[in-house]
Amino acid sequence: EVLEESKLVKKFLKSLPRTKYIHIVASLEQVLDLNTTGFEDIVGRLKAYEERIGEDSQKEDQGKLMWANETGIFYGFQL
């Protein structure tokens, strides 16, 4: 079965795990016309979202380590 690209885009977005992607999927559905947006465009936007989320979590981890170093406390242990 060959799917139209718009149907493929909609099925793809519905197949994503809700807990991780609900915010970006809702935004894409509101901002874009899914009948004319290409599959590659959607995938590119999701990749950019994942990269940004990854950068944010790395910054959070670095901040926690810097805080732990400054306070001399790391996961409840005195350093």
MDTraj code that builds the backbone (N, CA, C; nanometers):
import mdtraj as md
import numpy as np

residues = "GLU VAL LEU GLU GLU SER LYS LEU VAL LYS LYS PHE LEU LYS SER LEU PRO ARG THR LYS TYR ILE HIS ILE VAL ALA SER LEU GLU GLN VAL LEU ASP LEU ASN THR THR GLY PHE GLU ASP ILE VAL GLY ARG LEU LYS ALA TYR GLU GLU ARG ILE GLY GLU ASP SER GLN LYS GLU ASP GLN GLY LYS LEU MET TRP ALA ASN GLU THR GLY ILE PHE TYR GLY PHE GLN LEU".split()
xyz = np.array([
    [0.0845, -0.1180, 0.0000],
    [0.0000, 0.0000, 0.0000],
    [0.0893, 0.1246, 0.0000],
    [0.0614, 0.2141, -0.0910],
    [0.1339, 0.3398, -0.1003],
    [0.0497, 0.4486, -0.0351],
    [0.1094, 0.5182, 0.0596],
    [0.0388, 0.6247, 0.1310],
    [0.0729, 0.7601, 0.0716],
    [-0.0247, 0.8486, 0.0719],
    [0.0038, 0.9872, 0.0369],
    [0.0968, 1.0423, 0.1440],
    [0.1788, 1.1385, 0.1049],
    [0.2753, 1.1934, 0.2007],
    [0.2057, 1.2571, 0.3204],
    [0.0934, 1.3236, 0.2987],
    [0.0226, 1.3870, 0.4108],
    [-0.0287, 1.2824, 0.5099],
    [-0.0756, 1.1687, 0.4583],
    [-0.1216, 1.0619, 0.5477],
    [-0.0037, 1.0006, 0.6224],
    [0.1090, 0.9875, 0.5535],
    [0.2293, 0.9342, 0.6169],
    [0.2742, 1.0253, 0.7309],
    [0.2724, 1.1558, 0.7066],
    [0.3109, 1.2532, 0.8093],
    [0.2204, 1.2395, 0.9310],
    [0.0903, 1.2333, 0.9089],
    [-0.0047, 1.2242, 1.0201],
    [0.0113, 1.0934, 1.0969],
    [0.0300, 0.9820, 1.0247],
    [0.0496, 0.8530, 1.0921],
    [0.1791, 0.8537, 1.1730],
    [0.2820, 0.9121, 1.1158],
    [0.4108, 0.9186, 1.1843],
    [0.3994, 0.9967, 1.3144],
    [0.3359, 1.1126, 1.3090],
    [0.3206, 1.1945, 1.4297],
    [0.2369, 1.1233, 1.5356],
    [0.1348, 1.0503, 1.4931],
    [0.0514, 0.9771, 1.5891],
    [0.1250, 0.8581, 1.6494],
    [0.2266, 0.8071, 1.5790],
    [0.2982, 0.6889, 1.6275],
    [0.4075, 0.7225, 1.7289],
    [0.4415, 0.8507, 1.7417],
    [0.5479, 0.8896, 1.8350],
    [0.5028, 0.8725, 1.9799],
    [0.5956, 0.8369, 2.0696],
    [0.5608, 0.8246, 2.2118],
    [0.5090, 0.9573, 2.2670],
    [0.3886, 0.9550, 2.3216],
    [0.3232, 1.0780, 2.3678],
    [0.3999, 1.1478, 2.4790],
    [0.4537, 1.0711, 2.5716],
    [0.5185, 1.1346, 2.6868],
    [0.6397, 1.2177, 2.6462],
    [0.7093, 1.1746, 2.5440],
    [0.8310, 1.2452, 2.5037],
    [0.8042, 1.3550, 2.4008],
    [0.7058, 1.3333, 2.3131],
    [0.6890, 1.4223, 2.1986],
    [0.5584, 1.5006, 2.1969],
    [0.4770, 1.4935, 2.2990],
    [0.3456, 1.5575, 2.2958],
    [0.3558, 1.7073, 2.2691],
    [0.4545, 1.7743, 2.3262],
    [0.4663, 1.9195, 2.3094],
    [0.5001, 1.9576, 2.1660],
    [0.5974, 1.8893, 2.1085],
    [0.6392, 1.9244, 1.9726],
    [0.5337, 1.8830, 1.8709],
    [0.4695, 1.7685, 1.8916],
    [0.3645, 1.7254, 1.7989],
    [0.2486, 1.8242, 1.8013],
    [0.2068, 1.8653, 1.9189],
    [0.0974, 1.9626, 1.9291],
    [0.1351, 2.0936, 1.8606],
    [0.2579, 2.1370, 1.8781],
    [0.3031, 2.2609, 1.8136],
    [0.3039, 2.2477, 1.6621],
    [0.3566, 2.1363, 1.6129],
    [0.3607, 2.1159, 1.4683],
    [0.2204, 2.1111, 1.4089],
    [0.1294, 2.0443, 1.4776],
    [-0.0082, 2.0356, 1.4281],
    [-0.0755, 2.1724, 1.4239],
    [-0.0426, 2.2588, 1.5175],
    [-0.1051, 2.3910, 1.5224],
    [-0.0432, 2.4884, 1.4228],
    [0.0872, 2.4786, 1.4026],
    [0.1574, 2.5780, 1.3220],
    [0.1626, 2.5411, 1.1734],
    [0.1775, 2.4136, 1.1442],
    [0.1966, 2.3708, 1.0060],
    [0.0676, 2.3181, 0.9446],
    [0.0599, 2.3271, 0.8135],
    [-0.0477, 2.2613, 0.7393],
    [0.0027, 2.1212, 0.7066],
    [-0.0429, 2.0218, 0.7807],
    [0.0077, 1.8857, 0.7642],
    [-0.0306, 1.8244, 0.6300],
    [-0.1243, 1.8863, 0.5594],
    [-0.1616, 1.8371, 0.4263],
    [-0.0572, 1.8739, 0.3213],
    [0.0234, 1.9751, 0.3495],
    [0.1237, 2.0186, 0.2516],
    [0.2668, 2.0062, 0.3027],
    [0.2854, 1.9761, 0.4294],
    [0.4201, 1.9642, 0.4868],
    [0.4767, 1.8267, 0.4546],
    [0.5992, 1.8249, 0.4054],
    [0.6627, 1.6995, 0.3670],
    [0.7137, 1.6193, 0.4857],
    [0.7269, 1.4894, 0.4625],
    [0.7753, 1.3981, 0.5656],
    [0.9162, 1.4367, 0.6105],
    [1.0033, 1.4688, 0.5145],
    [1.1409, 1.5054, 0.5483],
    [1.1454, 1.6326, 0.6327],
    [1.0552, 1.7250, 0.6068],
    [1.0479, 1.8482, 0.6863],
    [1.0121, 1.8152, 0.8312],
    [0.9145, 1.7278, 0.8503],
    [0.8731, 1.6879, 0.9856],
    [0.9882, 1.6185, 1.0582],
    [1.0535, 1.5265, 0.9895],
    [1.1654, 1.4542, 1.0507],
    [1.2776, 1.5511, 1.0875],
    [1.3060, 1.6466, 1.0007],
    [1.4090, 1.7462, 1.0300],
    [1.3755, 1.8296, 1.1519],
    [1.2496, 1.8677, 1.1640],
    [1.2073, 1.9464, 1.2806],
    [1.2183, 1.8644, 1.4090],
    [1.1837, 1.7360, 1.4021],
    [1.1949, 1.6499, 1.5201],
    [1.3410, 1.6285, 1.5592],
    [1.4287, 1.6154, 1.4602],
    [1.5717, 1.6013, 1.4905],
    [1.6244, 1.7263, 1.5598],
    [1.5847, 1.8422, 1.5095],
    [1.6273, 1.9679, 1.5722],
    [1.5761, 1.9763, 1.7155],
    [1.4525, 1.9322, 1.7382],
    [1.3940, 1.9310, 1.8728],
    [1.4756, 1.8404, 1.9648],
    [1.5082, 1.7199, 1.9168],
    [1.5858, 1.6266, 1.9990],
    [1.7243, 1.6815, 2.0307],
    [1.7879, 1.7458, 1.9332],
    [1.9191, 1.8048, 1.9583],
    [1.9097, 1.9132, 2.0651],
    [1.8076, 1.9945, 2.0562],
    [1.7906, 2.1027, 2.1539],
    [1.7640, 2.0451, 2.2930],
    [1.6803, 1.9437, 2.3021],
    [1.6523, 1.8794, 2.4307],
    [1.7804, 1.8183, 2.4866],
    [1.8600, 1.7553, 2.4009],
    [1.9865, 1.6964, 2.4441],
    [2.0824, 1.8007, 2.4972],
    [2.0890, 1.9159, 2.4297],
    [2.1756, 2.0248, 2.4757],
    [2.1296, 2.0762, 2.6114],
    [1.9985, 2.0908, 2.6288],
    [1.9454, 2.1402, 2.7557],
    [1.9775, 2.0457, 2.8701],
    [1.9635, 1.9146, 2.8465],
    [1.9908, 1.8199, 2.9548],
    [2.1398, 1.8163, 2.9869],
    [2.2251, 1.8353, 2.8856],
    [2.3691, 1.8410, 2.9119],
    [2.4031, 1.9635, 2.9956],
    [2.3407, 2.0768, 2.9649],
    [2.3650, 2.1984, 3.0423],
    [2.3187, 2.1804, 3.1864],
    [2.2037, 2.1133, 3.2047],
    [2.1538, 2.0883, 3.3403],
    [2.2520, 2.0016, 3.4175],
    [2.3024, 1.8961, 3.3519],
    [2.3978, 1.8075, 3.4177],
    [2.5258, 1.8819, 3.4538],
    [2.5738, 1.9667, 3.3623],
    [2.6946, 2.0434, 3.3908],
    [2.6707, 2.1395, 3.5064],
    [2.5543, 2.2011, 3.5096],
    [2.5213, 2.2927, 3.6184],
    [2.5170, 2.2212, 3.7520],
    [2.4620, 2.1008, 3.7526],
    [2.4566, 2.0233, 3.8765],
    [2.5968, 1.9885, 3.9238],
    [2.6835, 1.9509, 3.8299],
    [2.8203, 1.9172, 3.8678],
    [2.8943, 2.0397, 3.9191],
    [2.8730, 2.1541, 3.8537],
    [2.9383, 2.2765, 3.9005],
    [2.8885, 2.3129, 4.0397],
    [2.7588, 2.3006, 4.0634],
    [2.7028, 2.3303, 4.1947],
    [2.7600, 2.2353, 4.2984],
    [2.7692, 2.1067, 4.2628],
    [2.8229, 2.0081, 4.3562],
    [2.9681, 2.0402, 4.3895],
    [3.0430, 2.0846, 4.2903],
    [3.1831, 2.1180, 4.3126],
    [3.1959, 2.2407, 4.4030],
    [3.1105, 2.3407, 4.3810],
    [3.1162, 2.4631, 4.4614],
    [3.0767, 2.4378, 4.6063],
    [2.9779, 2.3540, 4.6275],
    [2.9286, 2.3306, 4.7631],
    [3.0049, 2.2209, 4.8347],
    [3.0783, 2.1408, 4.7581],
    [3.1501, 2.0300, 4.8183],
    [3.0593, 1.9128, 4.8507],
    [2.9382, 1.9169, 4.7985],
    [2.8431, 1.8082, 4.8213],
    [2.8098, 1.7462, 4.6866],
    [2.8168, 1.6159, 4.6799],
    [2.7871, 1.5444, 4.5567],
    [2.6960, 1.4276, 4.5899],
    [2.5736, 1.4336, 4.5428],
    [2.4742, 1.3291, 4.5694],
    [2.4641, 1.2963, 4.7185],
    [2.4637, 1.3979, 4.8008],
    [2.4446, 1.3788, 4.9437],
    [2.5708, 1.3456, 5.0208],
    [2.6827, 1.3335, 4.9519],
    [2.8083, 1.3013, 5.0188],
    [2.8946, 1.4265, 5.0296],
    [2.9548, 1.4466, 5.1442],
    [3.0451, 1.5600, 5.1642],
    [3.1767, 1.5298, 5.0945],
    [3.2239, 1.6226, 5.0119],
    [3.3515, 1.6021, 4.9415],
    [3.4654, 1.6670, 5.0162],
])
top = md.Topology()
chain = top.add_chain()
for i, resn in enumerate(residues, 1):
    res = top.add_residue(resn, chain, resSeq=i)
    for name in ("N", "CA", "C"):
        top.add_atom(name, md.element.get_by_symbol(name[0]), res)
traj = md.Trajectory(xyz[None], top)
